[in-house]
Amino acid sequence: MVADALARGGETLELAARHLDHSLVDVLAILGFDRQYVSARGSYLYDADGRAYLDFHTGEGFASLGHNHPGVREVLHAALAADLVDGVQLHYSALAGMLAEELSQRLPGELDAVFFASTGAEAVDTAMKFARAATGRPRLISCDSSFHGVTLGPLSLVGDEFFKEGFGPLLPGCERVPFGDLGRLEAELRAKDVAAFIVEPIQGRMVTLPPAGYLRAAQALCRRYGTMFVLDEVQTGLGRTGRWFALEHWGLEPDFVLVGKALSGGYMPVAATVTTREIYQRAVGTLERCYVHQSTFGRNRLSMAAGLASMRVIDSERLPERAARIGAVLRDGLAELQRRYEMIKEIRASGLMIGIELGAPSARVARLNWRLMHLASEGLFPQLIVIPLHRDHGVITMAAGKNDVIKLLPPLTLSESEAHSFLAALDAVLADCHGPASRNWAIVRDIATATLRRRARSTSR
Ligand SMILES: Cc1ncc(COP(=O)(O)O)c(C=O)c1O
């Protein structure tokens, strides 16, 4: 089968357009991202022509340990070779208990009860259900601009209408407050009918850092009004921000911590909802309710093995420390570029979670183009940098959505020289975009013009 897949590599995009998501295939073609990647190792993907691409996206944190980490692969091979028992729902494997033990040893306070699932969204859903059941309260509060996944439960929390259009009605009882606004949070909590406040410690969409003191004060408010304080660390957890968990930056002791992405080791779907034994018991801890919240693949052996192997790699390679150190190299380099290039408006960073916010250029023609791009599509402008980084320098980054932010989530295993390669590539692209003879503007302007024409055609029909 693997040989078949390699032999049919040339048909990859055609197959995807026919049977998977046609519109994503179209978007990849427009952006020039329609490469046929055939292998991946560490910080790099390789295309069919053998060209290497430095991956500063890692599938939004999926490959946080770098691609195909041999330490995780070895453990997966061993788990397969051992013919372990799996999928018997009325059964527990030692692997699941060991992974739960590892997670709770890395977390503060009494967080020692774990529910395993396959995706981050499922981990969020679990916290929503457990918080409601444990408190007997109906309402759930999240933040504007937050992201928690796209199944119906988490989507009801997401702070961005763009993801929700056409999918309503969503869950009743879900309300939002601005990230960083304690007054609005307290106003919601005061009625004492809120089961949980669910928040990312650093918002992943645009890499928005919390204001000083916000998260500790939010935790205290939750305690005061009997609301569960839920930290969604699906993206920030497991070393990404320079600590095992972002909560360590502020000494937080939440009621729930949600983990996903990096726990996969870049191989297996796995996510975890970690809470206290007391909350777990209150939610589903009676003999009658022991089976009301389940997930067929939740504790499967390969996911548990991948999770354990990933945590051991993060520990033995000291990846949180490395993320802090290499993150500082990138931050300093980006600050230096910001001094030289007006289009870099702001750098926001914590470890290897970095957002580069772009601003409008001052030159007249560039500013007109900037306006045209925003008219065509919010979120198009960063492609001015993202496209040539990929096309000319083999560096994969991403535009963060309907905004002017480029988001960087490189592997936690990134080396200092790879960080410098990225900075040199970005320097060259920015120099081109700020220069009078840039061809990059024309490419994105053409995308904008085509988008506006398409829109005009569809509204005139
Ligand atoms: C903070 C956060 N929570 C939840 C999710 C959902 O995770 P998944 O895509 O595995 O369902 C994501 C995914 O990007 C996320 O960033």
The ligand as a Gaussian input file, in Angstrom:
#p B3LYP/6-31G(d) Opt

LIG

0 1
 C       -6.489000      26.097000      21.752000
 C       -7.108000      25.012000      20.914000
 N       -8.083000      24.257000      21.435000
 C       -8.665000      23.273000      20.732000
 C       -8.279000      23.007000      19.438000
 C       -8.965000      21.913000      18.668000
 O       -8.097000      20.850000      18.483000
 P       -8.425000      19.728000      17.364000
 O       -8.187000      20.360000      16.035000
 O       -7.456000      18.618000      17.677000
 O       -9.837000      19.325000      17.558000
 C       -7.256000      23.757000      18.857000
 C       -6.834000      23.493000      17.467000
 O       -6.185000      24.273000      16.822000
 C       -6.656000      24.789000      19.609000
 O       -5.672000      25.546000      19.108000

